[in-house]
Amino acid sequence: MAHVSTYLNFPCTTEEAFNFYRSVFGTEFAAPIARFKDIPPQPGQPPLSEADGKLVMHVALPILGGHVLMGTDAPGSMGFKLNQGNNVYINLEPDTRSETRRLFELLSHGGKVEMPLQDMFWGAYFGNLTDRFGVQWMFNCNEKN
């Protein structure tokens, strides 16, 4: 079933923030915390430092009413430049790839595609963009074809 979540980027404090949110809401992570060291090596990509490998690649925490907070570390060493305002994404998880493409194309009109829709190593069809109003959107569709 399709759903929406909020995705937060942190300057290497994701684990601390999400442990705090977990204590506030009294819930548990939806799955174990994924680390950057868990990403399979990619051709042409430099190896991660030990410190960067320990950072949070993805964490998900159910909070209220079925809403899920998700997060990642966004270190400068990996090319991220966090500013207040660019650390929040609305994460859409449509049921089908066709709906994902439709929403992605409409929201990207007049905006900026950051990562085109593509199959990712975690098994989803993923992409992200900033719309013409500066709102950041992520798309994560689990339909395989």
N, CA and C atoms as an extended XYZ file, in Angstrom:
435
Properties=species:S:1:pos:R:3:atomname:S:1:resname:S:1:resid:I:1 pbc="F F F"
N         0.840       -1.176        0.000 N   MET     1
C         0.000        0.000        0.000 CA  MET     1
C         0.891        1.248        0.000 C   MET     1
N         0.559        2.230       -0.797 N   ALA     2
C         1.324        3.467       -0.879 CA  ALA     2
C         1.299        4.198        0.459 C   ALA     2
N         2.390        4.881        0.753 N   HIS     3
C         2.432        5.707        1.957 CA  HIS     3
C         3.475        6.810        1.802 C   HIS     3
N         3.454        7.735        2.735 N   VAL     4
C         4.353        8.885        2.736 CA  VAL     4
C         5.081        8.917        4.072 C   VAL     4
N         6.348        9.285        4.029 N   SER     5
C         7.123        9.431        5.256 CA  SER     5
C         7.953       10.706        5.150 C   SER     5
N         8.566       11.091        6.237 N   THR     6
C         9.436       12.259        6.255 CA  THR     6
C        10.872       11.778        6.380 C   THR     6
N        11.746       12.286        5.489 N   TYR     7
C        13.148       11.871        5.461 CA  TYR     7
C        14.013       13.035        5.918 C   TYR     7
N        14.824       12.793        6.944 N   LEU     8
C        15.655       13.835        7.547 CA  LEU     8
C        17.133       13.552        7.311 C   LEU     8
N        17.877       14.576        6.934 N   ASN     9
C        19.330       14.485        6.782 CA  ASN     9
C        19.979       15.206        7.957 C   ASN     9
N        21.040       14.608        8.496 N   PHE    10
C        21.736       15.178        9.642 CA  PHE    10
C        23.233       15.269        9.368 C   PHE    10
N        23.907       16.210       10.024 N   PRO    11
C        25.356       16.358        9.856 CA  PRO    11
C        26.107       15.373       10.760 C   PRO    11
N        25.940       14.084       10.495 N   CYS    12
C        26.620       13.008       11.235 CA  CYS    12
C        26.087       12.813       12.645 C   CYS    12
N        24.827       13.186       12.882 N   THR    13
C        24.204       12.996       14.202 CA  THR    13
C        22.905       12.199       14.094 C   THR    13
N        22.721       11.478       13.002 N   THR    14
C        21.470       10.742       12.776 CA  THR    14
C        21.207        9.727       13.875 C   THR    14
N        22.210        8.940       14.212 N   GLU    15
C        22.005        7.899       15.226 CA  GLU    15
C        21.599        8.510       16.564 C   GLU    15
N        22.267        9.574       16.960 N   GLU    16
C        21.918       10.254       18.207 CA  GLU    16
C        20.489       10.797       18.141 C   GLU    16
N        20.144       11.447       17.025 N   ALA    17
C        18.795       12.011       16.875 CA  ALA    17
C        17.735       10.918       16.918 C   ALA    17
N        17.964        9.821       16.205 N   PHE    18
C        16.946        8.772       16.144 CA  PHE    18
C        16.845        7.987       17.446 C   PHE    18
N        17.916        7.857       18.183 N   ASN    19
C        17.804        7.259       19.517 CA  ASN    19
C        16.978        8.152       20.431 C   ASN    19
N        17.139        9.463       20.272 N   PHE    20
C        16.307       10.405       21.021 CA  PHE    20
C        14.840       10.261       20.624 C   PHE    20
N        14.549       10.271       19.305 N   TYR    21
C        13.159       10.136       18.843 CA  TYR    21
C        12.554        8.805       19.288 C   TYR    21
N        13.363        7.752       19.276 N   ARG    22
C        12.887        6.432       19.725 CA  ARG    22
C        12.466        6.504       21.191 C   ARG    22
N        13.235        7.213       22.007 N   SER    23
C        12.878        7.331       23.426 CA  SER    23
C        11.630        8.195       23.611 C   SER    23
N        11.482        9.216       22.787 N   VAL    24
C        10.313       10.100       22.892 CA  VAL    24
C         9.034        9.365       22.518 C   VAL    24
N         9.060        8.652       21.379 N   PHE    25
C         7.845        8.006       20.874 CA  PHE    25
C         7.631        6.603       21.428 C   PHE    25
N         8.652        6.020       22.065 N   GLY    26
C         8.510        4.697       22.653 CA  GLY    26
C         8.323        3.601       21.624 C   GLY    26
N         8.877        3.796       20.435 N   THR    27
C         8.775        2.800       19.364 CA  THR    27
C        10.164        2.258       19.044 C   THR    27
N        10.204        1.259       18.176 N   GLU    28
C        11.478        0.645       17.786 CA  GLU    28
C        11.729        0.868       16.301 C   GLU    28
N        12.993        0.833       15.900 N   PHE    29
C        13.356        0.978       14.501 CA  PHE    29
C        12.681       -0.113       13.677 C   PHE    29
N        12.266        0.231       12.472 N   ALA    30
C        11.572       -0.713       11.595 CA  ALA    30
C        12.500       -1.848       11.154 C   ALA    30
N        13.797       -1.597       11.119 N   ALA    31
C        14.818       -2.586       10.743 CA  ALA    31
C        16.124       -2.122       11.376 C   ALA    31
N        17.133       -2.983       11.409 N   PRO    32
C        18.418       -2.526       11.945 CA  PRO    32
C        18.933       -1.318       11.152 C   PRO    32
N        19.697       -0.465       11.819 N   ILE    33
C        20.289        0.697       11.161 CA  ILE    33
C        21.246        0.216       10.065 C   ILE    33
N        21.077        0.754        8.858 N   ALA    34
C        21.987        0.447        7.750 CA  ALA    34
C        23.109        1.478        7.765 C   ALA    34
N        24.322        1.023        7.579 N   ARG    35
C        25.513        1.880        7.605 CA  ARG    35
C        26.068        2.056        6.195 C   ARG    35
N        26.817        3.139        5.988 N   PHE    36
C        27.426        3.361        4.675 CA  PHE    36
C        28.369        2.234        4.296 C   PHE    36
N        28.988        1.578        5.273 N   LYS    37
C        29.878        0.452        4.967 CA  LYS    37
C        29.116       -0.731        4.364 C   LYS    37
N        27.773       -0.720        4.478 N   ASP    38
C        26.951       -1.800        3.927 CA  ASP    38
C        26.729       -1.649        2.420 C   ASP    38
N        27.082       -0.502        1.845 N   ILE    39
C        26.895       -0.280        0.407 CA  ILE    39
C        27.932       -1.095       -0.348 C   ILE    39
N        27.511       -1.888       -1.325 N   PRO    40
C        28.491       -2.629       -2.126 CA  PRO    40
C        29.419       -1.655       -2.854 C   PRO    40
N        30.700       -2.015       -2.997 N   PRO    41
C        31.631       -1.141       -3.719 CA  PRO    41
C        31.125       -0.864       -5.136 C   PRO    41
N        31.292        0.377       -5.577 N   GLN    42
C        30.863        0.799       -6.912 CA  GLN    42
C        32.092        1.131       -7.746 C   GLN    42
N        32.088        0.727       -9.024 N   PRO    43
C        33.242        1.040       -9.883 CA  PRO    43
C        33.489        2.544       -9.947 C   PRO    43
N        34.748        2.928       -9.828 N   GLY    44
C        35.126        4.326       -9.946 CA  GLY    44
C        34.879        5.161       -8.711 C   GLY    44
N        34.329        4.548       -7.669 N   GLN    45
C        34.046        5.301       -6.447 CA  GLN    45
C        35.161        5.044       -5.434 C   GLN    45
N        35.699        6.104       -4.818 N   PRO    46
C        36.785        5.898       -3.851 CA  PRO    46
C        36.280        5.130       -2.632 C   PRO    46
N        37.184        4.419       -1.969 N   PRO    47
C        36.766        3.688       -0.763 CA  PRO    47
C        36.376        4.670        0.348 C   PRO    47
N        35.470        4.224        1.196 N   LEU    48
C        35.029        5.033        2.337 CA  LEU    48
C        36.076        5.000        3.443 C   LEU    48
N        36.183        6.096        4.151 N   SER    49
C        37.017        6.083        5.350 CA  SER    49
C        36.316        5.228        6.403 C   SER    49
N        37.063        4.781        7.381 N   GLU    50
C        36.463        3.973        8.450 CA  GLU    50
C        35.370        4.762        9.171 C   GLU    50
N        35.623        6.052        9.408 N   ALA    51
C        34.641        6.899       10.113 CA  ALA    51
C        33.367        7.037        9.292 C   ALA    51
N        33.491        7.288        7.977 N   ASP    52
C        32.308        7.422        7.130 CA  ASP    52
C        31.549        6.103        7.026 C   ASP    52
N        32.248        4.993        7.030 N   GLY    53
C        31.602        3.690        6.950 CA  GLY    53
C        30.680        3.417        8.121 C   GLY    53
N        30.977        4.007        9.274 N   LYS    54
C        30.172        3.795       10.481 CA  LYS    54
C        28.925        4.682       10.523 C   LYS    54
N        28.869        5.686        9.645 N   LEU    55
C        27.731        6.604        9.655 CA  LEU    55
C        26.451        5.915        9.181 C   LEU    55
N        25.325        6.520        9.512 N   VAL    56
C        24.009        5.963        9.188 CA  VAL    56
C        23.658        6.257        7.731 C   VAL    56
N        23.442        5.182        6.961 N   MET    57
C        22.957        5.325        5.592 CA  MET    57
C        21.435        5.438        5.596 C   MET    57
N        20.782        4.641        6.469 N   HIS    58
C        19.319        4.664        6.517 CA  HIS    58
C        18.831        4.117        7.848 C   HIS    58
N        17.830        4.817        8.388 N   VAL    59
C        17.133        4.357        9.585 CA  VAL    59
C        15.664        4.762        9.430 C   VAL    59
N        14.772        3.941        9.933 N   ALA    60
C        13.337        4.229        9.866 CA  ALA    60
C        12.715        3.973       11.238 C   ALA    60
N        11.891        4.937       11.680 N   LEU    61
C        11.264        4.840       12.985 CA  LEU    61
C         9.786        5.205       12.866 C   LEU    61
N         8.889        4.227       13.081 N   PRO    62
C         7.461        4.568       13.124 CA  PRO    62
C         7.208        5.502       14.309 C   PRO    62
N         6.385        6.531       14.077 N   ILE    63
C         6.084        7.430       15.199 CA  ILE    63
C         4.594        7.376       15.504 C   ILE    63
N         3.774        8.238       14.937 N   LEU    64
C         2.340        8.275       15.247 CA  LEU    64
C         1.493        8.037       14.006 C   LEU    64
N         0.359        7.379       14.177 N   GLY    65
C        -0.621        7.255       13.104 CA  GLY    65
C        -0.099        6.635       11.832 C   GLY    65
N         0.877        5.737       11.929 N   GLY    66
C         1.439        5.100       10.744 CA  GLY    66
C         2.514        5.920       10.061 C   GLY    66
N         2.800        7.122       10.568 N   HIS    67
C         3.838        7.956        9.959 CA  HIS    67
C         5.209        7.436       10.370 C   HIS    67
N         6.157        7.485        9.421 N   VAL    68
C         7.506        6.998        9.668 CA  VAL    68
C         8.506        8.124        9.443 C   VAL    68
N         9.386        8.322       10.426 N   LEU    69
C        10.533        9.204       10.233 CA  LEU    69
C        11.666        8.348        9.706 C   LEU    69
N        12.348        8.837        8.674 N   MET    70
C        13.512        8.157        8.137 CA  MET    70
C        14.667        9.144        8.146 C   MET    70
N        15.892        8.625        8.158 N   GLY    71
C        17.015        9.543        8.196 CA  GLY    71
C        18.306        8.956        7.697 C   GLY    71
N        19.266        9.866        7.457 N   THR    72
C        20.604        9.512        7.002 CA  THR    72
C        21.593       10.568        7.463 C   THR    72
N        22.854       10.164        7.572 N   ASP    73
C        23.922       11.130        7.790 CA  ASP    73
C        24.311       11.712        6.442 C   ASP    73
N        24.669       12.982        6.423 N   ALA    74
C        25.035       13.674        5.190 CA  ALA    74
C        26.348       14.428        5.418 C   ALA    74
N        27.475       13.686        5.457 N   PRO    75
C        28.751       14.319        5.780 CA  PRO    75
C        29.358       15.086        4.602 C   PRO    75
N        30.058       16.151        4.924 N   GLY    76
C        30.768       16.924        3.911 CA  GLY    76
C        31.795       16.088        3.168 C   GLY    76
N        32.364       15.085        3.828 N   SER    77
C        33.370       14.230        3.183 CA  SER    77
C        32.796       13.433        2.024 C   SER    77
N        31.475       13.327        1.950 N   MET    78
C        30.824       12.616        0.845 CA  MET    78
C        30.173       13.592       -0.126 C   MET    78
N        30.496       14.862        0.003 N   GLY    79
C        29.994       15.848       -0.940 CA  GLY    79
C        28.693       16.532       -0.545 C   GLY    79
N        28.168       16.221        0.638 N   PHE    80
C        26.941       16.862        1.086 CA  PHE    80
C        27.248       18.240        1.649 C   PHE    80
N        26.329       19.150        1.459 N   LYS    81
C        26.420       20.461        2.090 CA  LYS    81
C        25.058       20.747        2.705 C   LYS    81
N        24.935       20.437        3.980 N   LEU    82
C        23.665       20.645        4.672 CA  LEU    82
C        23.511       22.095        5.082 C   LEU    82
N        22.349       22.607        4.797 N   ASN    83
C        21.940       23.927        5.258 CA  ASN    83
C        20.556       23.757        5.846 C   ASN    83
N        20.234       24.575        6.816 N   GLN    84
C        18.876       24.520        7.345 CA  GLN    84
C        17.920       24.687        6.166 C   GLN    84
N        17.020       23.753        5.991 N   GLY    85
C        16.076       23.813        4.881 CA  GLY    85
C        16.320       22.746        3.836 C   GLY    85
N        17.565       22.253        3.693 N   ASN    86
C        17.787       21.192        2.720 CA  ASN    86
C        17.958       19.843        3.390 C   ASN    86
N        17.559       19.774        4.644 N   ASN    87
C        17.737       18.532        5.392 CA  ASN    87
C        16.447       17.736        5.539 C   ASN    87
N        15.391       18.119        4.825 N   VAL    88
C        14.111       17.415        4.933 CA  VAL    88
C        13.592       17.079        3.535 C   VAL    88
N        13.192       15.841        3.350 N   TYR    89
C        12.567       15.380        2.112 CA  TYR    89
C        11.205       14.797        2.437 C   TYR    89
N        10.269       14.966        1.536 N   ILE    90
C         9.023       14.205        1.610 CA  ILE    90
C         9.276       12.949        0.794 C   ILE    90
N         9.143       11.808        1.432 N   ASN    91
C         9.443       10.525        0.800 CA  ASN    91
C         8.143        9.876        0.345 C   ASN    91
N         7.978        9.717       -0.959 N   LEU    92
C         6.782        9.068       -1.515 CA  LEU    92
C         7.119        7.632       -1.873 C   LEU    92
N         6.224        6.715       -1.523 N   GLU    93
C         6.405        5.301       -1.851 CA  GLU    93
C         5.166        4.805       -2.578 C   GLU    93
N         5.027        5.169       -3.870 N   PRO    94
C         3.871        4.722       -4.643 CA  PRO    94
C         3.872        3.202       -4.809 C   PRO    94
N         2.694        2.671       -5.132 N   ASP    95
C         2.551        1.225       -5.309 CA  ASP    95
C         3.164        0.716       -6.607 C   ASP    95
N         3.182        1.548       -7.650 N   THR    96
C         3.644        1.072       -8.962 CA  THR    96
C         4.727        1.987       -9.533 C   THR    96
N         5.534        1.413      -10.422 N   ARG    97
C         6.552        2.204      -11.107 CA  ARG    97
C         5.908        3.248      -12.011 C   ARG    97
N         4.797        2.911      -12.628 N   SER    98
C         4.159        3.895      -13.514 CA  SER    98
C         3.672        5.104      -12.717 C   SER    98
N         3.117        4.886      -11.543 N   GLU    99
C         2.693        6.006      -10.706 CA  GLU    99
C         3.908        6.785      -10.201 C   GLU    99
N         4.984        6.066       -9.894 N   THR   100
C         6.218        6.725       -9.466 CA  THR   100
C         6.734        7.639      -10.570 C   THR   100
N         6.791        7.126      -11.805 N   ARG   101
C         7.256        7.937      -12.942 CA  ARG   101
C         6.345        9.136      -13.172 C   ARG   101
N         5.036        8.944      -13.085 N   ARG   102
C         4.085       10.031      -13.309 CA  ARG   102
C         4.298       11.163      -12.304 C   ARG   102
N         4.369       10.809      -11.020 N   LEU   103
C         4.569       11.814       -9.984 CA  LEU   103
C         5.933       12.489      -10.118 C   LEU   103
N         6.959       11.698      -10.407 N   PHE   104
C         8.314       12.232      -10.556 CA  PHE   104
C         8.357       13.254      -11.694 C   PHE   104
N         7.781       12.901      -12.843 N   GLU   105
C         7.787       13.807      -13.993 CA  GLU   105
C         7.025       15.094      -13.705 C   GLU   105
N         5.876       14.987      -13.077 N   LEU   106
C         5.088       16.188      -12.780 CA  LEU   106
C         5.781       17.084      -11.754 C   LEU   106
N         6.305       16.496      -10.693 N   LEU   107
C         6.954       17.300       -9.659 CA  LEU   107
C         8.282       17.887      -10.131 C   LEU   107
N         8.949       17.246      -11.082 N   SER   108
C        10.238       17.760      -11.545 CA  SER   108
C        10.092       18.895      -12.557 C   SER   108
N         8.901       19.084      -13.116 N   HIS   109
C         8.685       20.139      -14.118 CA  HIS   109
C         9.026       21.507      -13.515 C   HIS   109
N        10.032       22.154      -14.071 N   GLY   110
C        10.466       23.450      -13.575 CA  GLY   110
C        11.376       23.361      -12.369 C   GLY   110
N        11.676       22.142      -11.922 N   GLY   111
C        12.544       21.944      -10.767 CA  GLY   111
C        13.877       21.378      -11.182 C   GLY   111
N        14.528       20.648      -10.291 N   LYS   112
C        15.848       20.080      -10.545 CA  LYS   112
C        15.874       18.618      -10.108 C   LYS   112
N        16.144       17.736      -11.065 N   VAL   113
C        16.304       16.320      -10.744 CA  VAL   113
C        17.695       16.128      -10.143 C   VAL   113
N        17.733       15.605       -8.933 N   GLU   114
C        19.008       15.339       -8.271 CA  GLU   114
C        19.515       13.946       -8.628 C   GLU   114
N        18.623       12.965       -8.636 N   MET   115
C        18.962       11.602       -9.037 CA  MET   115
C        17.794       11.065       -9.846 C   MET   115
N        18.016       10.758      -11.130 N   PRO   116
C        16.934       10.204      -11.947 CA  PRO   116
C        16.443        8.874      -11.365 C   PRO   116
N        15.212        8.521      -11.668 N   LEU   117
C        14.675        7.231      -11.221 CA  LEU   117
C        15.534        6.103      -11.787 C   LEU   117
N        15.882        5.169      -10.914 N   GLN   118
C        16.715        4.042      -11.324 CA  GLN   118
C        16.596        2.910      -10.312 C   GLN   118
N        16.945        1.713      -10.750 N   ASP   119
C        16.975        0.568       -9.845 CA  ASP   119
C        18.178        0.697       -8.929 C   ASP   119
N        17.949        0.465       -7.634 N   MET   120
C        19.011        0.625       -6.643 CA  MET   120
C        19.384       -0.714       -6.024 C   MET   120
N        20.553       -0.751       -5.379 N   PHE   121
C        21.066       -1.998       -4.825 CA  PHE   121
C        20.182       -2.558       -3.727 C   PHE   121
N        19.341       -1.747       -3.081 N   TRP   122
C        18.472       -2.277       -2.023 CA  TRP   122
C        17.175       -2.842       -2.587 C   TRP   122
N        17.053       -2.807       -3.921 N   GLY   123
C        15.923       -3.465       -4.566 CA  GLY   123
C        14.785       -2.554       -4.967 C   GLY   123
N        14.893       -1.264       -4.705 N   ALA   124
C        13.802       -0.345       -5.036 CA  ALA   124
C        14.129        0.462       -6.292 C   ALA   124
N        13.102        1.060       -6.837 N   TYR   125
C        13.180        2.019       -7.945 CA  TYR   125
C        13.190        3.376       -7.258 C   TYR   125
N        14.289        4.121       -7.379 N   PHE   126
C        14.512        5.295       -6.538 CA  PHE   126
C        14.972        6.497       -7.348 C   PHE   126
N        14.593        7.674       -6.901 N   GLY   127
C        15.091        8.930       -7.452 CA  GLY   127
C        14.707       10.061       -6.523 C   GLY   127
N        15.333       11.221       -6.718 N   ASN   128
C        14.933       12.373       -5.919 CA  ASN   128
C        15.092       13.661       -6.712 C   ASN   128
N        14.346       14.677       -6.273 N   LEU   129
C        14.317       15.949       -6.981 CA  LEU   129
C        13.934       17.070       -6.027 C   LEU   129
N        14.184       18.288       -6.483 N   THR   130
C        13.684       19.481       -5.810 CA  THR   130
C        12.709       20.132       -6.768 C   THR   130
N        11.499       20.382       -6.304 N   ASP   131
C        10.499       20.967       -7.207 CA  ASP   131
C        10.750       22.466       -7.387 C   ASP   131
N         9.979       23.086       -8.237 N   ARG   132
C        10.196       24.495       -8.573 CA  ARG   132
C         9.965       25.438       -7.401 C   ARG   132
N         9.396       24.922       -6.314 N   PHE   133
C         9.166       25.735       -5.119 CA  PHE   133
C        10.216       25.478       -4.036 C   PHE   133
N        11.196       24.621       -4.340 N   GLY   134
C        12.254       24.318       -3.389 CA  GLY   134
C        11.957       23.177       -2.444 C   GLY   134
N        10.825       22.481       -2.638 N   VAL   135
C        10.487       21.328       -1.794 CA  VAL   135
C        11.217       20.107       -2.337 C   VAL   135
N        11.840       19.348       -1.438 N   GLN   136
C        12.612       18.169       -1.831 CA  GLN   136
C        11.755       16.913       -1.697 C   GLN   136
N        11.825       16.078       -2.742 N   TRP   137
C        11.020       14.859       -2.823 CA  TRP   137
C        11.925       13.668       -3.098 C   TRP   137
N        11.644       12.554       -2.412 N   MET   138
C        12.298       11.274       -2.679 CA  MET   138
C        11.211       10.300       -3.125 C   MET   138
N        11.583        9.381       -4.007 N   PHE   139
C        10.663        8.360       -4.499 CA  PHE   139
C        11.318        7.014       -4.275 C   PHE   139
N        10.578        6.084       -3.704 N   ASN   140
C        11.109        4.758       -3.399 CA  ASN   140
C         9.991        3.750       -3.672 C   ASN   140
N        10.031        3.135       -4.849 N   CYS   141
C         8.987        2.187       -5.246 CA  CYS   141
C         9.542        0.773       -5.190 C   CYS   141
N         8.838       -0.105       -4.498 N   ASN   142
C         9.307       -1.478       -4.336 CA  ASN   142
C         8.796       -2.441       -5.407 C   ASN   142
N         7.925       -1.948       -6.321 N   GLU   143
C         7.493       -2.816       -7.412 CA  GLU   143
C         8.703       -3.146       -8.283 C   GLU   143
N         8.870       -4.395       -8.645 N   LYS   144
C        10.078       -4.828       -9.350 CA  LYS   144
C        10.110       -4.462      -10.819 C   LYS   144
N         8.979       -4.429      -11.511 N   ASN   145
C         8.965       -4.075      -12.946 CA  ASN   145
C         7.758       -3.258      -13.289 C   ASN   145
